[in-house]
């Protein structure tokens, strides 16, 4: 028989479910923005973490950051380096964050998405 949850545990679970629902309902624009930031950082730096991406994203992208990185990992676009850094977000209280790198497939996709620089005529 499963253990019954306390009122505090039920409240925490309900809050978690609402947060996940908000993340899932994030607009396509928010997801695109986070993915583009990951591509840009992956091309510019050998490694990156959510700390660096959070610094360049508008506030609405922050909530989707973890889910977007996990999605990019699942798709084989980024890979975990096996190392971690502490989070700089006060909300996470120094939680460990993965350090990521673009995979060869991710580099190819990121290069295709990079805007073409045109020389002035």
SVG drawing of the C-alpha trace seen along z (x, -y; Angstrom):
<svg xmlns="http://www.w3.org/2000/svg" viewBox="-4 -49 40 51">
<polyline fill="none" stroke="black" stroke-width="0.4" points="0.0,0.0 1.3,-3.4 2.0,-5.9 -0.5,-8.7 0.8,-12.2 0.7,-14.8 -1.2,-18.1 2.2,-19.9 3.3,-17.2 0.0,-17.4 0.4,-21.2 4.0,-21.0 3.0,-18.4 0.1,-20.7 2.5,-23.7 5.0,-21.5 2.3,-20.4 1.2,-24.0 4.8,-25.0 5.3,-22.2 2.0,-23.1 3.3,-26.7 6.6,-25.5 4.8,-23.1 2.4,-25.9 5.4,-28.2 5.0,-29.9 6.9,-28.6 8.7,-32.0 10.1,-31.3 11.3,-27.8 12.9,-29.2 14.6,-31.9 16.2,-29.5 17.2,-27.1 18.8,-30.0 20.8,-31.1 22.1,-27.5 23.1,-27.4 24.8,-30.8 26.7,-29.9 27.6,-26.5 29.2,-28.0 31.0,-30.8 32.2,-28.7 33.4,-25.2 31.2,-24.7 28.3,-26.5 25.9,-26.2 22.4,-27.5 24.0,-30.3 25.4,-31.9 22.2,-31.4 20.1,-32.9 22.3,-36.0 21.3,-36.7 17.7,-35.6 14.7,-37.8 12.9,-36.8 10.2,-34.8 12.8,-32.4 14.2,-31.5 11.4,-29.1 11.8,-27.1 15.6,-26.9 15.9,-23.6 13.3,-21.9 14.8,-23.3 18.3,-22.1 16.9,-18.7 15.1,-18.6 18.3,-19.6 20.1,-16.8 17.5,-14.2 17.6,-15.3 21.4,-14.8 22.1,-18.4 24.0,-19.1 25.9,-16.7 26.7,-16.8 30.5,-17.1 30.2,-15.3 31.1,-18.4 28.9,-20.8 28.9,-24.4 26.8,-25.9 23.8,-27.9 24.0,-31.7 20.2,-32.0 19.1,-32.8 15.9,-30.8 17.9,-27.6 20.2,-28.2 23.3,-27.1 21.9,-23.9 24.4,-22.1 24.0,-22.8 25.4,-20.7 28.0,-22.0 27.1,-21.4 28.7,-21.3 27.3,-21.1 27.5,-17.7 28.8,-17.5 25.1,-17.4 24.4,-20.4 27.3,-22.3 25.9,-21.6 22.4,-22.8 23.7,-25.8 25.9,-26.8 22.9,-26.5 20.9,-28.8 23.6,-31.4 22.6,-34.5 24.7,-35.1 26.9,-38.1 26.9,-40.2 29.7,-42.5 28.8,-46.1 28.6,-47.0"/>
</svg>
